[in-house]
Amino acid sequence: MESRLFLLLAAGVLIASCAWQSEAMKIGPDTYQTSANASPARGGPTGAREMALGSANKKCETLGKEIEVTDVKSQYGFPANGVVTVTFKCK
């Protein structure tokens, strides 16, 4: 019984600490979009925003250009994750 409870708790911790981010995708001339998803344990909307903006900055740095953020959209995903999409230009 104790081992089952431990496994359930361990699985819950693993699921609760999930986060992902997408690579920057070109959506127009010098315009890109990237997104990130972070569970409450990874900072929720704030953590997702940090990851998405980090990915956007990295893309512009690889091009030797400066970032210009044109839009940031925040929303919630299942179960209580923060999801952020950043649209930006590299100039």
ChimeraX attribute file (.defattr): number of C-alpha atoms within 10 A of each C-alpha:
attribute: neighborCount
match mode: 1-to-1
recipient: residues
	/A:1	5
	/A:2	7
	/A:3	8
	/A:4	9
	/A:5	10
	/A:6	11
	/A:7	11
	/A:8	12
	/A:9	12
	/A:10	12
	/A:11	11
	/A:12	11
	/A:13	12
	/A:14	11
	/A:15	12
	/A:16	17
	/A:17	15
	/A:18	14
	/A:19	21
	/A:20	13
	/A:21	18
	/A:22	15
	/A:23	15
	/A:24	21
	/A:25	14
	/A:26	14
	/A:27	12
	/A:28	9
	/A:29	8
	/A:30	11
	/A:31	18
	/A:32	21
	/A:33	23
	/A:34	23
	/A:35	25
	/A:36	25
	/A:37	30
	/A:38	28
	/A:39	24
	/A:40	19
	/A:41	15
	/A:42	17
	/A:43	17
	/A:44	22
	/A:45	23
	/A:46	17
	/A:47	21
	/A:48	27
	/A:49	24
	/A:50	15
	/A:51	22
	/A:52	28
	/A:53	22
	/A:54	13
	/A:55	21
	/A:56	27
	/A:57	20
	/A:58	16
	/A:59	21
	/A:60	20
	/A:61	13
	/A:62	8
	/A:63	10
	/A:64	11
	/A:65	14
	/A:66	13
	/A:67	18
	/A:68	15
	/A:69	17
	/A:70	12
	/A:71	10
	/A:72	16
	/A:73	11
	/A:74	17
	/A:75	13
	/A:76	15
	/A:77	15
	/A:78	9
	/A:79	9
	/A:80	14
	/A:81	25
	/A:82	24
	/A:83	26
	/A:84	27
	/A:85	21
	/A:86	21
	/A:87	22
	/A:88	24
	/A:89	22
	/A:90	19
	/A:91	12
